[in-house]
Amino acid sequence: MTDRATHGQRKPTTTTTTATPADPRRAIASLISAAVAGMHPAARAAKPEWFDHLLRKAETKAAKIATQAALSPYACGDATFAEVFAKTLPTLFTEALERLDAPAGD
């Protein structure tokens, strides 16, 4: 038997997807990383593979330090993460680039 209202056609099925909530720490890290990368265009042009590798390593280390700071009992969670990440990443990345450019004997 067919349904008269639909004239034998099926009703479209709706699918619901559960969206994962946005992670503010990931967004913060991405913005800061893009800013830090933009500070060193000559290094990116000279050695793009090393540039990306060093940036990812510095991001990982900065995120670890910032996460530990954000877990402090006196911390403000994501705000502390953003502050510590923004202070730490440029320093770590600049030091890594300097070590890359330094002669092997140092």
N, C-alpha and C positions, 0 to 999 in steps of 0.2 A: 504494500500500500504506500501510496505517496501522499505527502502532506500537501493539501490544497494551497496553503499560503505560500509555499516555496515553489510550487509547480514542479515538484520532483527534483529540485536542485538542493544540494547540500548547503547548509549554512557554513560560512567560512569559520574556520577554527582560529581562535586567538591563542597566541603563544605568549606566555609571560616569561620574561627573563629577569633574573634577580641581578641587579646591578651591585657590584661591590662598591662600597663607599670609597670616595677618593681619599688617598693617603696624603695628608698635607705635608708630611716630611719628605715624601718623594717629590712633590711639586717644588718645595723649597730647595731641595738639593739640586734639582734640574735647573732652576733659575740661577742659582749661585754658580753652578758649574759652567753654565753658558757665559756668565759674566766673566768668570776667571779665564775661560778659554779665549774670550774676546780681548783679554789684556795682553795676550802673547801671540799676535798674528805671525810674526817672523819665525818663531819657533815652530808653529804649526806648518808653515810653508816649507821650512827646512827639513823637518823630520816628522811627517804626519803620523807614521805608525807608532813611533816612540811617544809622540805628543799624546795621542789617545790612550796609549797604555799607561803612561805616567799619570794622566788625568784620572783615569779609572782607579788606579792604586791610591792616589791622594784622596779621591772621593770616598773610597772604602775606609781608609784610615780616619778621615775627618768624621764620617758618619758614625764610626765606632766610638770615637771620643765624644761626639755630640750626644749620642744615645746614652752613654754613661753619665754625662752631665745632666741630661734630662730626667734621669731616674733618681737624682738626688732628692732627699725629702724637702728641700727648700726650693726646688726648681719649679718652673711654670710649664712643664711639658714641652709642647711644640715650640713655644716662644724661646725657651732655653736652647732647644735643638737648633733652631734657626740662627740664634746668636752665636753659638759656639761653632756651628758648621761654617758660618760666614767668616768668622775670625780665623779658623783653622785651615780651611781649604786653600786660600791663596798662599799662605805661608808654606804649607807642605808642598804645594805644586811648584812654587818658585824655587824652593830648595832642591827639589827633584830635577828641575830643568838645569839648575846651576851645576849639580853633580854630573848630569849628562854631558854638559859642555866642558867640564873640567878635564884637563889632561889625565891620562891613565895613571901617571906616577904619583898623583896626590893622594 
